[in-house]
């Protein structure tokens, strides 16, 4: 088991290297001059060059990238150009909020999608199946940001059950988490239904039923466990998307998360902060995939020994 996990982690190293190269290249070749943003449009050439040397912006591309990669390995994401603070400190202040929204949204996805998908598969071509699948189609069709605005209007503005903007309490996390969770539950529930329908046709399920086992034992003890492999794949991908996909919702709900930090930094041309935020968000997707690979081995021993 340990050997399998180490192998999957080592395979991610080239991905991380390519990721850092892409993130750095995006902002190196991006339009706009961060030096002019710091010093103003009427800066003298001497001051301009001094600021360039301070942040290493006068060096060739490869030199800047290697310095950036070396700093990332050490856990240093650079210094904010506008705030003159370590980027890692700024991200640490904002990341917990984003993680709370993302993980709560992921939990909502799991709680809704698994039962809905199982019920739709077991009750195939019945009213319950049609209702579940109609609900998933509606969830897929509604954009996350639009659902967030709808929830904000109904439950915060009209009913006043929740704060309209971030107020530092747990209540501020509920609406954006539901917006993320509901839209992802729609996609996941359809995958659960499809996977369960395939498993329910297998011989071992018919054998379990012929032995007189209770239907719940057959469904949840035999069928669902074997249907989890493709679901784990999707959930691993969606977990990374959920953590990185809360950017628009943080803007809508005025929540000071890492997504809001990244958007504000883009508008102010604070490239080190944007690079650091993108690096953290893309790393979360890679870590989510590693977690999915580990769960494969837990659910299916054949993967562990292959």
C-alpha positions as CSV (number, residue, x, y, z in Angstrom):
1,X,0.0,0.0,0.0
2,X,2.8,2.4,1.0
3,X,4.7,1.6,-2.2
4,X,1.7,2.4,-4.3
5,X,1.1,5.8,-2.5
6,X,4.8,6.8,-2.9
7,X,4.7,5.9,-6.6
8,X,1.6,8.0,-7.2
9,X,3.2,11.0,-5.4
10,X,6.5,10.7,-7.3
11,X,4.5,10.7,-10.6
12,X,3.1,14.1,-9.6
13,X,6.5,15.8,-9.4
14,X,6.8,16.4,-13.2
15,X,3.3,17.8,-13.2
16,X,4.2,20.2,-10.4
17,X,7.3,21.4,-12.4
18,X,5.2,22.0,-15.5
19,X,2.5,23.7,-13.5
20,X,5.0,26.2,-11.9
21,X,6.4,26.9,-15.4
22,X,3.0,27.6,-16.8
23,X,1.9,29.8,-13.9
24,X,5.2,31.8,-14.1
25,X,5.0,32.2,-17.9
26,X,1.4,33.5,-17.8
27,X,2.4,36.5,-15.8
28,X,5.9,37.0,-17.3
29,X,4.4,37.5,-20.8
30,X,1.2,39.2,-19.6
31,X,0.5,42.7,-20.7
32,X,1.0,45.5,-18.2
33,X,4.0,46.8,-16.2
34,X,4.0,46.2,-12.5
35,X,6.9,48.6,-12.0
36,X,4.8,51.5,-13.4
37,X,2.0,50.4,-11.1
38,X,4.2,50.8,-8.1
39,X,6.0,54.0,-9.0
40,X,3.4,55.7,-11.1
41,X,3.5,56.8,-14.8
42,X,5.9,59.7,-14.3
43,X,8.7,57.8,-12.6
44,X,12.3,58.6,-13.6
45,X,14.4,56.0,-15.4
46,X,16.7,55.7,-12.4
47,X,13.9,54.9,-10.0
48,X,12.3,52.6,-12.6
49,X,15.5,50.6,-12.9
50,X,16.0,50.5,-9.1
51,X,12.6,49.0,-8.6
52,X,13.3,46.4,-11.4
53,X,16.5,45.4,-9.6
54,X,14.7,45.2,-6.2
55,X,12.2,42.6,-7.5
56,X,14.6,40.9,-10.0
57,X,12.4,42.0,-13.0
58,X,15.5,43.0,-14.9
59,X,16.8,39.4,-15.2
60,X,16.2,37.1,-18.2
61,X,13.2,34.7,-18.2
62,X,15.1,31.6,-17.3
63,X,16.8,33.3,-14.4
64,X,13.6,34.7,-13.0
65,X,11.8,31.3,-13.4
66,X,14.6,29.4,-11.6
67,X,14.6,31.9,-8.8
68,X,10.8,31.5,-8.6
69,X,10.9,27.7,-8.6
70,X,13.7,27.6,-6.0
71,X,11.6,29.9,-3.7
72,X,8.5,27.8,-4.2
73,X,10.4,24.7,-3.1
74,X,11.5,26.6,0.1
75,X,7.9,27.6,0.7
76,X,8.5,31.3,-0.3
77,X,6.0,32.7,-2.8
78,X,7.6,36.1,-3.0
79,X,6.7,39.6,-1.8
80,X,3.5,41.5,-2.7
81,X,4.5,44.5,-4.9
82,X,1.7,46.7,-3.6
83,X,1.5,45.7,0.1
84,X,5.2,44.8,0.5
85,X,4.2,41.7,2.5
86,X,5.1,38.0,2.1
87,X,2.6,36.4,-0.3
88,X,2.5,33.3,1.8
89,X,1.2,35.3,4.8
90,X,-1.5,36.9,2.7
91,X,-2.6,33.5,1.4
92,X,-2.6,31.9,4.9
93,X,-5.0,34.6,6.1
94,X,-7.4,33.9,3.2
95,X,-7.1,30.2,2.6
96,X,-9.0,28.9,5.6
97,X,-12.2,30.6,4.4
98,X,-11.9,29.2,0.9
99,X,-11.2,25.7,2.4
100,X,-14.2,25.9,4.6
101,X,-16.5,26.9,1.7
102,X,-15.0,24.2,-0.5
103,X,-15.1,21.4,2.0
104,X,-18.6,22.2,3.2
105,X,-19.7,22.3,-0.5
106,X,-18.0,19.0,-1.1
107,X,-19.8,17.5,1.9
108,X,-23.2,18.8,0.6
109,X,-22.4,17.3,-2.8
110,X,-21.7,13.9,-1.3
111,X,-24.7,13.9,1.0
112,X,-27.1,14.8,-1.8
113,X,-25.6,13.0,-4.8
114,X,-25.0,9.4,-3.4
115,X,-28.5,8.8,-2.1
116,X,-30.1,10.5,-5.1
117,X,-28.0,8.4,-7.6
118,X,-28.7,5.2,-5.7
119,X,-32.4,5.8,-5.5
120,X,-32.6,6.7,-9.2
121,X,-30.7,3.5,-10.1
122,X,-32.7,1.2,-7.8
123,X,-36.0,2.7,-8.9
124,X,-35.1,2.9,-12.5
125,X,-37.9,4.2,-14.9
126,X,-40.1,5.1,-12.0
127,X,-41.4,8.5,-10.8
128,X,-38.6,8.8,-8.3
129,X,-36.0,8.2,-11.0
130,X,-37.6,10.8,-13.3
131,X,-37.7,13.3,-10.5
132,X,-34.1,12.8,-9.5
133,X,-32.8,13.0,-13.1
134,X,-35.0,16.1,-13.8
135,X,-33.5,17.7,-10.8
136,X,-29.9,16.9,-11.9
137,X,-30.6,18.3,-15.4
138,X,-31.8,21.6,-13.7
139,X,-28.7,21.6,-11.5
140,X,-26.4,21.1,-14.5
141,X,-28.1,23.9,-16.5
142,X,-27.9,26.5,-13.7
143,X,-24.4,28.2,-13.5
144,X,-22.9,28.3,-10.0
145,X,-22.7,32.1,-9.8
146,X,-26.3,32.5,-10.9
147,X,-27.5,30.0,-8.3
148,X,-25.4,31.9,-5.7
149,X,-27.1,35.2,-6.6
150,X,-30.5,33.5,-6.4
151,X,-29.8,32.1,-3.0
152,X,-28.4,35.5,-1.9
153,X,-31.6,37.3,-3.1
154,X,-34.1,34.8,-1.5
155,X,-32.4,33.8,1.7
156,X,-30.3,36.9,2.5
157,X,-32.2,39.9,1.0
158,X,-35.8,38.7,1.2
159,X,-35.9,36.3,4.2
160,X,-32.9,37.8,6.0
161,X,-31.9,34.4,7.3
162,X,-28.2,34.9,6.3
163,X,-25.9,37.9,6.0
164,X,-25.8,39.6,2.6
165,X,-22.0,39.9,2.7
166,X,-19.2,38.3,4.7
167,X,-19.5,39.1,8.4
168,X,-16.9,36.7,9.9
169,X,-19.4,34.2,11.1
170,X,-20.2,30.6,10.1
171,X,-23.5,31.8,8.6
172,X,-21.6,33.5,5.8
173,X,-20.3,30.1,4.5
174,X,-23.7,28.3,4.2
175,X,-25.2,30.0,1.1
176,X,-22.0,29.8,-1.1
177,X,-21.4,26.3,0.1
178,X,-24.9,25.3,-1.0
179,X,-24.4,27.0,-4.4
180,X,-21.3,24.9,-5.0
181,X,-22.7,21.7,-3.5
182,X,-26.0,21.7,-5.4
183,X,-24.5,22.3,-8.8
184,X,-21.8,19.6,-8.2
185,X,-24.4,17.2,-6.8
186,X,-26.3,17.2,-10.0
187,X,-23.3,16.0,-12.0
188,X,-22.2,13.5,-9.4
189,X,-25.7,12.0,-8.9
190,X,-25.9,11.1,-12.6
191,X,-22.5,9.4,-12.4
192,X,-23.7,7.4,-9.3
193,X,-26.8,6.3,-11.1
194,X,-24.9,5.2,-14.2
195,X,-22.3,3.3,-12.2
196,X,-24.9,1.6,-10.0
197,X,-27.0,0.5,-13.0
198,X,-23.9,-1.3,-14.4
199,X,-23.1,-3.0,-11.1
200,X,-26.7,-4.1,-10.4
201,X,-26.5,-6.2,-13.6
202,X,-23.5,-8.2,-12.3
203,X,-23.8,-11.9,-11.3
204,X,-22.6,-11.4,-7.8
205,X,-25.5,-9.0,-7.1
206,X,-28.0,-11.6,-8.3
207,X,-26.2,-14.2,-6.2
208,X,-26.4,-12.0,-3.1
209,X,-30.1,-11.6,-3.7
210,X,-30.7,-15.3,-4.3
211,X,-29.1,-16.0,-0.9
212,X,-31.9,-14.0,0.7
213,X,-29.9,-11.0,1.9
214,X,-31.8,-7.9,2.7
215,X,-32.1,-5.5,-0.2
216,X,-30.3,-2.7,1.7
217,X,-27.4,-5.1,2.4
218,X,-27.2,-5.9,-1.3
219,X,-27.4,-2.3,-2.4
220,X,-25.1,-0.7,0.1
221,X,-22.9,-3.6,1.1
222,X,-22.2,-5.1,-2.3
223,X,-23.4,-2.9,-5.2
224,X,-22.5,0.6,-4.0
225,X,-19.0,-0.4,-2.8
226,X,-18.1,-1.8,-6.2
227,X,-19.7,1.2,-8.0
228,X,-17.4,3.7,-6.1
229,X,-14.4,3.5,-8.5
230,X,-15.7,5.8,-11.2
231,X,-17.4,7.9,-8.6
232,X,-14.1,8.4,-6.7
233,X,-12.5,9.6,-10.0
234,X,-15.2,12.2,-10.4
235,X,-15.2,13.2,-6.8
236,X,-11.4,13.7,-6.8
237,X,-11.7,16.0,-9.9
238,X,-14.6,17.9,-8.5
239,X,-12.9,18.4,-5.1
240,X,-10.1,20.3,-6.8
241,X,-12.7,22.2,-8.9
242,X,-14.7,23.1,-5.9
243,X,-11.7,24.6,-4.1
244,X,-10.7,26.6,-7.1
245,X,-14.3,27.3,-8.3
246,X,-15.3,29.4,-5.4
247,X,-13.7,32.6,-6.9
248,X,-16.9,34.0,-8.4
249,X,-18.9,33.1,-5.2
250,X,-16.4,34.9,-3.0
251,X,-17.0,38.0,-5.1
252,X,-20.8,37.7,-5.0
253,X,-20.9,37.1,-1.3
254,X,-18.1,39.6,-0.4
255,X,-16.1,36.8,1.4
256,X,-12.4,37.5,1.9
257,X,-11.1,34.2,0.6
258,X,-8.2,33.3,-1.7
259,X,-10.4,33.8,-4.8
260,X,-11.2,37.3,-3.8
261,X,-7.5,38.0,-3.1
262,X,-6.6,36.7,-6.5
263,X,-9.2,38.8,-8.4
264,X,-8.2,42.0,-6.4
265,X,-4.5,41.3,-7.2
266,X,-5.2,40.8,-10.9
267,X,-7.0,44.2,-11.0
268,X,-4.0,45.9,-9.2
269,X,-1.4,44.0,-11.3
270,X,0.2,42.5,-8.1
271,X,1.6,39.6,-10.0
272,X,3.5,37.8,-7.1
273,X,0.2,37.5,-5.2
274,X,-1.7,36.2,-8.3
275,X,1.1,33.6,-9.0
276,X,1.0,32.4,-5.4
277,X,-2.8,32.1,-5.3
278,X,-2.9,30.2,-8.6
279,X,-0.1,27.9,-7.4
280,X,-2.1,27.1,-4.3
281,X,-5.3,26.5,-6.2
282,X,-3.8,24.3,-8.9
283,X,-1.8,22.4,-6.3
284,X,-5.1,21.6,-4.6
285,X,-6.3,19.9,-7.8
286,X,-3.2,17.8,-7.9
287,X,-3.5,16.8,-4.2
288,X,-7.2,15.9,-4.8
289,X,-6.2,13.6,-7.6
290,X,-3.5,12.0,-5.3
291,X,-6.2,11.5,-2.7
292,X,-8.5,9.9,-5.3
293,X,-5.6,7.5,-6.3
294,X,-5.2,6.5,-2.6
295,X,-8.9,5.9,-2.2
296,X,-8.8,3.6,-5.2
297,X,-6.4,1.3,-3.4
298,X,-8.6,1.4,-0.2
299,X,-11.8,0.5,-2.1
300,X,-10.3,-2.0,-4.5
301,X,-7.4,-4.2,-3.3
302,X,-6.8,-5.3,-7.0
303,X,-5.4,-1.8,-7.7
304,X,-3.2,-2.0,-4.7
305,X,-1.4,-5.2,-5.9
306,X,-1.3,-4.5,-9.6
